[in-house]
């Protein structure tokens, strides 16, 4: 066999990827599979767990064929969505994802029982429609028969771990996305369980990140050609993994997860958590090590907006319609190459769902404004990218207001590979943006979790010195302050308009 390494398996909203990473943080091989959402009705967005598991197995089988001597595997995944299985481990329904608009009425049920302030002090999270507790209450009203058949509830992370090992374990960062975790005690909240008659015993046991869940199931190891002594290590929420893989080990470190969603994640210590965070309804998510928390701010339709626009109108980015000449080119690269130098007075509001992370009371939806007879798709595309960066700026301003000394901004994820977008982000923020040698920081973070669990490194800080390597730094070159202020004015007007209609 070839040199030893670890496997990071990252389960996202639009696809999953698995990589083998060696003990020095070098990615040796990667496999990816794409899948999509299912839309059973207006405002409904779901993810099929069977599709996700099949895709995960395919990626693992593909990298196993390279014959690396892998010792450990760890999993990260999206949050909030719940997988429900019966006595025979059969999947009962798709997971409802964060973009889904169902359940705003059940927010009032939660509010009446415990109130906003108490919920946030227990969980570290403000009331939002997309958290798992809210989805469960919606299903209690609309799908009670399915709940009766449910033997176990999983998040996607512990579902994959369970399918790999047969063990039901979940880390605090993923558990926090249910709105049922006591964020300070790092265990399920009996107060919330009692208040809403939640079957917390049917959810997985909460254990620290890096806990060894067990060895891979023998039959599965044989099926996908992985070593039968492969140990599976409890991973974390995908944003936690990406923040760790970006070098986020100390207070004040920020990672910008640039995927389907965008999340700016600030690392803070437990002793620094004050009423200031609760008053501003910021999220506090348990981080990699006990005593550390992550403050994520961001928006849900970041890469999703780019994918929507390019998929719908991308043919126009092949010059003169010469798609044959571009058949081997990435359509997103073509979009960037043909992006306009100036968007003029065109603006884009990237609200392609009403499930708004930072402003839950807003009902505004996405829109282009300032279109003229001569406006073309290239200008609209630039306006779209600018709108995404303006949203980043709003989030960055919130983190700046915390008073923490921000060391540097590290961008990770698929969108960080776009030179155009990253330069624009640095321009809008007025801050340098650092890009990693391995853009898939989540994979690096998972490998670091394995390496520390394996004893190769004594701490995450020690592992980060080896694993985290900067590839490029984008420095501000253009002043966007005037257009950003116009964006804020337009956004405020749009929110007020949707409030009235």
KAJOPE-V164701 format. One record per backbone hydrogen bond with DSSP energy under -1.0 kcal/mol. CO is the residue of the C=O (numbers start at 1). NH is the residue of the N-H. If there is no record, write none. Layout:
# KAJOPE-V164701
{{CO | NH} {CO | NH}}
This chain:
# KAJOPE-V164701
{{2 | 69} {5 | 71} {6 | 21} {7 | 74} {8 | 19} {9 | 76} {10 | 17} {14 | 35} {15 | 12} {16 | 33} {17 | 10} {18 | 31} {19 | 8} {20 | 28} {20 | 29} {21 | 6} {22 | 25} {26 | 22} {29 | 20} {31 | 18} {33 | 16} {38 | 46} {41 | 44} {43 | 101} {45 | 97} {46 | 38} {47 | 95} {48 | 52} {49 | 53} {50 | 54} {51 | 55} {52 | 56} {53 | 57} {54 | 58} {55 | 59} {56 | 60} {57 | 61} {58 | 62} {59 | 63} {60 | 64} {61 | 65} {63 | 66} {64 | 67} {67 | 2} {68 | 70} {69 | 5} {71 | 231} {72 | 7} {73 | 233} {74 | 9} {75 | 236} {76 | 11} {77 | 238} {79 | 81} {83 | 154} {84 | 92} {85 | 151} {85 | 152} {86 | 89} {90 | 86} {95 | 47} {97 | 100} {106 | 110} {107 | 111} {108 | 112} {109 | 113} {110 | 114} {110 | 115} {115 | 119} {116 | 120} {117 | 121} {118 | 122} {119 | 123} {120 | 124} {122 | 183} {124 | 284} {128 | 131} {131 | 135} {132 | 136} {133 | 137} {134 | 138} {135 | 139} {136 | 140} {137 | 141} {138 | 142} {139 | 143} {143 | 147} {144 | 148} {145 | 149} {152 | 85} {154 | 83} {155 | 159} {156 | 160} {157 | 161} {158 | 162} {159 | 163} {160 | 164} {161 | 165} {162 | 166} {164 | 217} {168 | 205} {170 | 207} {171 | 175} {172 | 176} {174 | 177} {175 | 178} {176 | 179} {177 | 132} {178 | 133} {180 | 189} {181 | 183} {182 | 186} {182 | 187} {187 | 182} {189 | 193} {190 | 194} {191 | 195} {192 | 196} {193 | 198} {198 | 200} {199 | 202} {200 | 203} {202 | 153} {205 | 170} {208 | 211} {211 | 234} {214 | 232} {217 | 221} {218 | 222} {219 | 223} {220 | 224} {221 | 226} {227 | 230} {230 | 216} {231 | 73} {232 | 213} {232 | 214} {234 | 210} {237 | 241} {238 | 242} {239 | 243} {240 | 244} {241 | 245} {242 | 246} {243 | 248} {244 | 247} {247 | 249} {250 | 253} {252 | 407} {253 | 267} {254 | 410} {255 | 265} {256 | 412} {257 | 263} {258 | 415} {259 | 303} {260 | 302} {260 | 304} {261 | 259} {262 | 299} {263 | 257} {264 | 297} {265 | 255} {266 | 295} {267 | 252} {268 | 293} {269 | 272} {270 | 273} {274 | 277} {275 | 279} {276 | 280} {277 | 282} {278 | 281} {285 | 294} {289 | 292} {291 | 270} {292 | 287} {293 | 268} {294 | 285} {295 | 266} {297 | 264} {299 | 262} {302 | 306} {303 | 307} {304 | 308} {305 | 309} {306 | 310} {307 | 311} {308 | 312} {309 | 313} {310 | 314} {313 | 316} {314 | 317} {315 | 318} {318 | 321} {319 | 322} {321 | 323} {326 | 329} {330 | 334} {331 | 335} {332 | 336} {333 | 337} {334 | 338} {336 | 339} {343 | 346} {347 | 369} {349 | 351} {349 | 367} {351 | 366} {354 | 356} {359 | 362} {367 | 349} {369 | 347} {372 | 375} {376 | 380} {377 | 381} {378 | 340} {378 | 382} {379 | 383} {380 | 384} {381 | 385} {382 | 386} {383 | 387} {384 | 388} {385 | 389} {386 | 390} {387 | 391} {388 | 392} {389 | 393} {390 | 394} {391 | 395} {392 | 396} {393 | 397} {394 | 398} {395 | 399} {396 | 400} {397 | 401} {399 | 402} {400 | 403} {408 | 254} {409 | 434} {410 | 256} {412 | 258} {413 | 416} {414 | 417} {415 | 418} {418 | 422} {419 | 423} {420 | 424} {421 | 425} {422 | 426} {423 | 427} {424 | 428} {425 | 429} {426 | 430} {426 | 431} {433 | 474} {434 | 411} {435 | 471} {435 | 472} {439 | 413} {439 | 441} {440 | 444} {441 | 445} {442 | 446} {443 | 447} {444 | 448} {445 | 449} {446 | 450} {447 | 451} {448 | 452} {449 | 453} {450 | 454} {451 | 456} {451 | 457} {459 | 463} {460 | 464} {461 | 465} {463 | 466} {463 | 467} {464 | 468} {469 | 437} {472 | 435} {474 | 433} {480 | 484} {481 | 485} {482 | 486} {483 | 487} {484 | 488} {485 | 489} {486 | 490} {487 | 491} {488 | 492} {489 | 493} {490 | 494} {491 | 495} {492 | 496} {493 | 497} {494 | 498} {495 | 499} {496 | 500} {497 | 501}}
